Amino acid sequence: MQVMYKQEIDGYTIIRFIANAVDDPEATKAKILPMMTDEMTKEEIEALYEENKVFSIVGPEAELIEDSVGIEKQRKLDTAGKHRLLLVSGEYISNFKDVEYWSHKTGKWQKEKINNLGENLPADAVLQEDLTEEQQKEINFQNEQDRIASLTPDEKTKEKEAKLFAIAREAISRHDEAELLGLPFDKIAWITPRRSEIEAQYAV
């Protein structure tokens, strides 16, 4: 015999795992005691014990099942995959509960989450681990734009100036290094696109 351990999630009863049933020797002896006679041999008592085993079942989530049933359910558990659970009925149910994903709606990336068992990912959903490098850059840029938009006008001005002075110092440093090495470096050409990018960022 085997024991099937179950769990209730969002109104569904799923199988957590299957384990071999463990017999309870004392409970089994108590059960067969009224069936025993003085004439019985040791072998007959052992056979009686085997035929009338009482198994230990811990908790209401445990259910005793036949070996053949347990083997079949274990096979299904083994092939369920990452995002499926096995119901007691023997059917699979999708399991994206608490999974976060990104979707691109109305021109913006939005982070959302599956809240219930049985819900599938929307067709346009992208899991965090499946984001391309370009998509991650878009999300990072969007997050930065949202952060900047939340600043006060004074905070925006101070932060923008700090970034502009930072790239100016970098341009001067690169120019001086190149000059010492006798290499060409146009600091205006280098800083112009970077300055334009910063100006555009803080124009929101």
N, C-alpha and C positions, 0 to 999 in steps of 0.2 A: 504493500500500500504506500501511497504518497500523500503529502499534504500540500494543498494549494493555498498560498497566502494572497489575500485580496486586499484591495483598498478602494474606498469611495472617493472619486474626484469629480466635482461638478455634476453630480447625479449619475455618473457612470461607475460601474464596478469593474476595475481592471485587475489583472493578475500581476502581482509583484514578482513572485518567484515560486518555484516548485522544489520541494525537498522530500527526501525519503522519510517516511513515517517512522517514529520511534515507539516501540511498544512499552507499556507501563507494566512491569512485572507484578507489582503488588496488586494492581487493579485486575490483571488477568487471573492471578491466583484466586482472588476473591470471587471472580466470576465462575471459575470452573470447580470451585470447592464443592458446591451442591451436586455437581455432576459426577464427582469421583466416588468410586466404591473401593472397598478393601481388596476386592479380587483383581483390581487393575494392576497391570505390570507397569514398570517404569516407562517402557516404550509407549504404552497406551496413554499414560498420563502426559508424556511429552507431545504426543499427537493431538491430544485434547487441548493442550496449551496452544499449539500452533494453529488449531482450527478456531480458537476462540480468543485470539489476541485482542487486548484492549490497547488502543494506541493513544499516545499523549498528543493532545491538541491544545496549543496555547493560544488563547485569545479568540475573540469572536470573528476575527478576520481569517482564521484558518479553517479549511474544509478538507476532510478526508476524501481521497479519490482513488480509483483503481489505478494500478500501474500502467495499463494500456492508455488510459485517459491522460495520465501524467506525462507519459512519453510523448504523446501527440501534442499536448499543450507546450511542453518544453521545446519541441521542435519549432513550433510557431514563435515562441519567445525568442529563440536563437536567430530567427530570420526576420524579426520585426524591424530592425534597422534603427537609426538614430531618432527619427521623428514619428514613430508609431508605437502605440501601446496595444496590448492584447486584452480584449474584453473577456469576461467569464464565458460569454456566449461563443467564443472562439473567433470572433471577428476582430479585425484591426480598427483602430481609431487614430486619426492623425493627432500628433502631440507637438504643438508649437507653443503650448502654454508658457507664458512669461518670456517668450523669445522676442527680442527687439529687432526691428528691421527698418530700413530706409525706403521711402517712396518719394517720387518726384511729382508733386502736384502743384498746379497753378504756377509753374515756373520756379518752385522752391523745393528743396529737400526737406522732408519731415521725418522725424524719428517716431515710430509708433511701436506698439507692443500687442501681442496676442494675449488676451486675458482668459480665454476659456479653452478647455479641452475640446477637441473636435473641430476647432476653427483652423482653416487652412490659410497659408500666406496668400495675400492678394497677388494678382498676376504681375504687377509692376514692383513687387517687393524685392529688395536686395538686402541680404544679410550682411552684417558688418564685415565678416571675413571674406565675402564675395565682392566687395567694392573694388572697382578698378582704381588704379593710381589717379586717373583723371577725375573720377567721381569723388574720391577722397579730397582732392584738391578743391573741387567745387564746394564741397561741404565745409571745408576749413575756411574758404573765402567767404561763404555765406555766413558762417558763425562769426567771423571777424567783422563783417558788415553789420550784423545785428548788434554786436557789442558796441561798435562805434556809434551806431544810431541811437543807442541808449545813453550816450554821454551828453552832458550839458554843453552848450556852445563854448564856454570857457575851457572846459576839459578837452574838447575837440581841438581847439586852437593850440593849447599847450602840448598836447600829444603829437599833433601834426608837426609842429615846429621842432620838437625833440627828434622826430624821425628824420626830418629834412636835414637838421644839423648833423645827425649821425651819418647819413650817407655823404654829406659834404666832407666830413672828416675822413671817411673811408676813401673818397675820391682823391683827396690831397695825399693821403698816405700811399695809395697805389701809384699816384703820379711821382711822388718823391722816390719810391722804391725803383720804379722803372727808369727814372732819370739817373739814379746811381748806377744802375746796371747798363745804362746806355740803350735802353729799349724805348720804343715809341708808346705813348699812352695819352689819349685824349680824354682828359677828365670831364670836359663838358659833354662829349658824346656818351661817356659812361654814365653820367649822373642824370642826363635828360630823361630817358625812359623811366628810370626809377623815381625821379621826382614827379613825373606825370602820373605814375601809378599811385603814389601817396596822395597827391592832390585829388585824384579821382575817388580814392577810398574815403577821404574826409569831406567829400562834397555831398554825401548822403544826408 
